[in-house]
Amino acid sequence: MSLLTVRDVSHIYFSKDAKTAALLDISFSVREQEFVSLVGPSGCGKTTLLSIMAGLMEPTVGKVTLEDEKVHPKSRKIGYMLQQDYLFPWKTVEENILIGLKLTRQLNEETRRKTLSLLHEIGLRGVEKQYPAQLSGGMRQRAALVRTLATDPKILLLDEPFSALDFQTKLKMEELVYRTLKHYRKTALLVTHDIGEAIAMSDRVILLSNRPGTVRKIFAIPEEIRALPPFLARQHPDFQRLFDMIWKELENLEPSEQRTPS
Ligand SMILES: Nc1ncnc2c1ncn2[C@@H]1O[C@H](COP(=O)(O)OP(=O)(O)OP(=O)(O)O)[C@@H](O)[C@H]1O
């Protein structure tokens, strides 16, 4: 069943002396418990599309619905995780991960206990009273993941959440996010520049064209790769074939100076 639907979305940025067409006629849907990635050339409108899906921006044309209702920025059904963790530096880890619950008036003994137990499950026991500056980049992103999951959103929108991390930490975070979202049966949409990450984590990969971004192709990841966690998925014999297929499509789209494999 479709959880989130993007229907005929186009977006134009208007400024004083210019018009920038960012997205053109985008339609797709995300099913419950599905993990979908969005990849595409730099500047093709991925972040714009994610902001529209989060209800933070109104598209020029078209609409996005979540469980058949138009998305809006205050919806508790949407969780957002970004490249920067945006933890409040003056608040402890515990205060940070409980902030969404507090703001949405859902904080009680049970939600507090559940959130702290999630913090412990993902390996952050003992840091509750510490401040974000005392944690490593990977630990901060883990805390940000707990904060996002605390309010029990229906869908998580992930905007390059691992791109600021070193390679080893990034692989560990991919694994952790994948396992946590599968365990809690969450639906997710990931924007990434990393084709390997998209294949390893997703059920489907949507490739956008150059700006204005349109849906160029949707790749369904074969069951035998989908069933594996990211680390093992990357070692599957068909992984490289898929990577090359998407890379080739992307390469045809990129301006020539940007053609370097990631
Ligand atoms: N506020 C804005 N006003 C005008 N133009 C904008 C604005 N925000 C984005 N754009 C333009 O819209 C296009 C799409 O931007 P967007 O950030 O959505 O792309 P992206 O695919 O996420 O980029 P990247 O891969 O580099 O992160 C770009 O050409 C960008 O310059």
The ligand as a Tripos MOL2 file, in Angstrom:
@<TRIPOS>MOLECULE
LIG
   31    33     1     0     0
SMALL
NO_CHARGES

@<TRIPOS>ATOM
      1 N1         16.2400   29.1940   -2.6810 N.pl3     1 LIG1
      2 C1         16.5860   29.0410   -3.9530 C.ar      1 LIG1
      3 N2         16.4420   30.0540   -4.8270 N.ar      1 LIG1
      4 C2         16.7860   29.9110   -6.1290 C.ar      1 LIG1
      5 N3         17.3010   28.7770   -6.6490 N.ar      1 LIG1
      6 C3         17.4700   27.7230   -5.8190 C.ar      1 LIG1
      7 C4         17.1320   27.8050   -4.4200 C.ar      1 LIG1
      8 N4         17.4230   26.6090   -3.8540 N.ar      1 LIG1
      9 C5         17.9040   25.8230   -4.8300 C.ar      1 LIG1
     10 N5         17.9330   26.4970   -5.9990 N.ar      1 LIG1
     11 C6         18.3750   25.9710   -7.2920 C.3       1 LIG1
     12 O1         17.5260   24.8880   -7.6480 O.3       1 LIG1
     13 C7         18.2750   23.8330   -8.2340 C.3       1 LIG1
     14 C8         18.0780   22.5500   -7.4140 C.3       1 LIG1
     15 O2         18.6890   22.7140   -6.1260 O.3       1 LIG1
     16 P1         18.7570   21.5310   -5.0520 P.3       1 LIG1
     17 O3         19.5410   22.0230   -3.9030 O.co2     1 LIG1
     18 O4         17.3800   21.0460   -4.8060 O.co2     1 LIG1
     19 O5         19.5510   20.4180   -5.8740 O.3       1 LIG1
     20 P2         20.3110   19.1120   -5.3350 P.3       1 LIG1
     21 O6         20.0770   18.0490   -6.3490 O.co2     1 LIG1
     22 O7         19.8870   18.8220   -3.9480 O.co2     1 LIG1
     23 O8         21.8030   19.6150   -5.3440 O.3       1 LIG1
     24 P3         23.1220   18.8960   -4.7630 P.3       1 LIG1
     25 O9         23.1780   17.5320   -5.3910 O.co2     1 LIG1
     26 O10        24.2490   19.7630   -5.2600 O.co2     1 LIG1
     27 O11        22.9790   18.8720   -3.2860 O.co2     1 LIG1
     28 C9         19.7270   24.3070   -8.2640 C.3       1 LIG1
     29 O12        19.9780   24.8370   -9.5390 O.3       1 LIG1
     30 C10        19.7820   25.3950   -7.2120 C.3       1 LIG1
     31 O13        20.7430   26.3680   -7.5310 O.3       1 LIG1
@<TRIPOS>BOND
     1     1     2 1
     2     2     3 ar
     3     2     7 ar
     4     3     4 ar
     5     4     5 ar
     6     5     6 ar
     7     6     7 ar
     8     6    10 ar
     9     7     8 ar
    10     8     9 ar
    11     9    10 ar
    12    10    11 1
    13    11    12 1
    14    11    30 1
    15    12    13 1
    16    13    14 1
    17    13    28 1
    18    14    15 1
    19    15    16 1
    20    16    17 2
    21    16    18 1
    22    16    19 1
    23    19    20 1
    24    20    21 2
    25    20    22 1
    26    20    23 1
    27    23    24 1
    28    24    25 2
    29    24    26 1
    30    24    27 1
    31    28    29 1
    32    28    30 1
    33    30    31 1
@<TRIPOS>SUBSTRUCTURE
     1 LIG1         1 GROUP 0 **** ****
